[in-house]
């Protein structure tokens, strides 16, 4: 079931609230980075690896910084400060929120998922969701072995972001490969099974206070629409009305994308703060 099908079973207009908000966030962040090189409005300087906003606020991708440390580099204090700010933010909102609200590759994989549904492509290679953690370990080992942040040379997230700023060039091939992989090889394959960036950010969200709550689970009619639309369906416990299901989705792999909220005709889900 697609995100745009939300509410059809109940005869109400389809809801895309959180989808629209995610797109505004993704495009807005890209616009801030592109405004400088394209229009000369230097609100944000840099890229997703490191940026300086209004020449004051440093933001550093902690995953890139970690690779740098494994490579034996000594980061400057500004980079450490930027990483601390980003780490604190994603610990609060959930690390995988980066994947749904910031990552520029997310619209690419969402487009592949949409086209996959339109073409009714059923087959999907079985990939363990633990593979992304293996990939994460390999990128750090590669940095240690080469003394460079080697993964960032082919990382689709970095390639697409740098490509939009400086000209896509060879980045097109990598982005296209991710799109085709999700379209023909594995449903939600890149983000859900392979991407080490998502694996890293999932480690930050284990104790996040912000979560998706199944507060209205007594209204659940077991339609399974939430499972069908969720890119990480394993985070939603089945039989939501059961005593063992619990009111909150607390898995660190929940991307806080809001798809389940949009798609549910019974208004089972909502965002809330976690009780510890």
Steps between C-alpha positions, in 0.01 A plus 500: 500500500638842412517802727243673281249221567455604862139530599353357178347205683311740724383716210693803617757703303848354492734646760853603411570730794825349617614418148462868403680615813788260431535628144496861623776412747714315244460764229540785747831364628623450144390853411705645787812324374434586134417866562868582540660347190192558282379843612781643709290494819744340744262414782665159534853427387622145443312173461348226714845388616576840653321833475503842657168682527505881501877475559419399857336160549721201413333168410706187442381158390610281794529196272748683275687619810516143632648382171754781524600387847541140381715632217733653756410863439479755779185711450491867589297624795241658267432159343472337844258770613289451187490125553394543863209723394383251235538205738293673768227583250464145366519344845193711584294449183623153399799435278311350208303825471803604294401240239141622464539875548850595381661237277487607131498135389166437670291657219693282253418178685142617560467554122631148439248359750216693332598377153542148634138508615382651172675229299380235747850360546463225760836326519751620756840364596524394862756713680562499872437832669822432692691547176500878551688455828754282322533779243546751782782295651661457158501876431677563831746219433564645154573840650746345747670295229538780245541803724227672297124551521475263203130421530405862442639474147211269405243566773175578308396752767821699469522455123148627436536794736838606364381433147204736533730773627800453272344314204385140508741341252588147609256529793218427254628144455501427874159658560357312201648175634321554833173574318526186282602288798186599691284470189605159370708322765368566851202694635631778724832330444748784532361689799357197676779247455826644366562866584764539775392861557159381619670231709712762675208733570289214633756464779415852616126444535477219753399730787341783306203659683319572170320200357194387310229392739226246430284686749178403321589133463163390639351631172735290284310272259811304392486636143883484483526824303765626741715193433454539124612864495775493764857485362601322824190287570680293763478797738120465526396215723212293358164475673507861617197438721684228689635550850856431384500755219554807715395857420829622352723413206836522672722320250811706413433419133171692490563789260227726646374542145132513598388260226307288749323811632398609150387157383301381801122545449439447873741766627690246704836678479631839603827658605564524871761511774626177646454412866807333648 
